[in-house]
Amino acid sequence: MKVLSFAGIPMGDCYTVIKSISKKRFEKIMHYKEQFLTGMSQKLVEAENIDKERADEVSKTIWGIIEDASAYGFNSSHSLSVSFDSLLAAYYIH
């Protein structure tokens, strides 16, 4: 949420983006792409004193991580359940 907020997305919308990532609602996340890229790039130039080209590159990299998380994220309870199922299957196979 801090990264989204740093990029200039209002905190209420940051929560919406985080929930959309966890629910894999890709279209809702993409609604914020341009706002994020523009805001993050500007902040990096102004606050972090990074040149514009590098700031754009870093912004795109960070957004790529956000997109990847929305495409493939498991909450911890689901991950734990899958792990236990895998462990049990491996035990019975051997």
C-alpha positions as CSV (number, residue, x, y, z in Angstrom):
1,M,0.0,0.0,0.0
2,K,2.9,2.3,0.7
3,V,4.2,2.0,-2.8
4,L,0.8,2.7,-4.3
5,S,0.4,5.7,-2.0
6,F,3.9,7.0,-2.8
7,A,2.9,6.9,-6.4
8,G,0.0,9.3,-5.6
9,I,-2.9,6.9,-5.5
10,P,-5.3,7.9,-2.7
11,M,-5.2,5.6,0.3
12,G,-8.8,4.4,-0.1
13,D,-7.9,3.4,-3.7
14,C,-4.8,1.7,-2.5
15,Y,-6.9,-0.6,-0.4
16,T,-9.1,-1.3,-3.4
17,V,-6.0,-2.3,-5.5
18,I,-4.7,-4.6,-2.7
19,K,-8.0,-6.3,-2.4
20,S,-8.2,-6.6,-6.2
21,I,-4.8,-8.2,-6.3
22,S,-5.8,-10.8,-3.7
23,K,-9.0,-11.5,-5.6
24,K,-7.2,-11.6,-8.9
25,R,-9.4,-8.9,-10.4
26,F,-7.0,-7.9,-13.1
27,E,-9.2,-5.3,-14.8
28,K,-9.7,-3.3,-11.6
29,I,-5.9,-3.2,-11.1
30,M,-5.3,-2.1,-14.7
31,H,-7.5,0.9,-14.1
32,Y,-4.7,2.3,-11.9
33,K,-1.7,1.5,-14.3
34,E,-1.3,4.9,-15.9
35,Q,-1.9,6.8,-12.7
36,F,0.7,4.6,-11.0
37,L,3.4,4.8,-13.7
38,T,3.0,8.6,-14.0
39,G,2.9,9.3,-10.3
40,M,5.7,6.9,-9.4
41,S,8.0,8.3,-12.1
42,Q,7.3,11.9,-11.0
43,K,8.0,11.0,-7.3
44,L,11.2,9.3,-8.1
45,V,12.4,12.2,-10.1
46,E,11.4,14.8,-7.5
47,A,11.9,13.0,-4.2
48,E,14.7,10.6,-5.0
49,N,16.6,12.7,-7.6
50,I,16.6,10.0,-10.2
51,D,16.7,10.9,-13.9
52,K,13.5,10.6,-15.9
53,E,14.5,7.7,-18.0
54,R,15.6,5.6,-15.1
55,A,12.5,6.6,-13.1
56,D,10.2,5.4,-15.9
57,E,12.1,2.1,-16.0
58,V,11.9,1.6,-12.2
59,S,8.2,2.5,-12.3
60,K,7.5,-0.1,-15.0
61,T,9.4,-2.8,-13.1
62,I,7.4,-2.1,-9.9
63,W,4.2,-2.2,-11.8
64,G,5.2,-5.5,-13.4
65,I,5.5,-6.9,-9.9
66,I,2.1,-5.7,-9.1
67,E,0.6,-7.2,-12.3
68,D,2.4,-10.5,-11.6
69,A,1.0,-10.7,-8.1
70,S,-2.5,-10.2,-9.4
71,A,-2.0,-13.0,-11.8
72,Y,-0.5,-15.5,-9.4
73,G,-1.0,-14.8,-5.7
74,F,-2.2,-17.3,-3.1
75,N,-3.3,-16.2,0.3
76,S,-1.5,-17.9,3.2
77,S,-4.3,-20.2,4.2
78,H,-4.6,-21.5,0.6
79,S,-0.9,-22.0,0.4
80,L,-0.9,-23.9,3.6
81,S,-3.7,-26.2,2.4
82,V,-2.0,-26.9,-0.9
83,S,1.2,-27.7,1.0
84,F,-0.5,-30.2,3.3
85,D,-2.3,-31.8,0.3
86,S,1.1,-32.2,-1.5
87,L,2.8,-33.6,1.6
88,L,0.0,-36.1,2.1
89,A,0.1,-37.2,-1.5
90,A,3.8,-37.6,-1.4
91,Y,3.5,-39.7,1.8
92,Y,1.0,-42.1,0.3
93,I,2.9,-42.4,-3.0
94,H,6.0,-43.7,-1.2
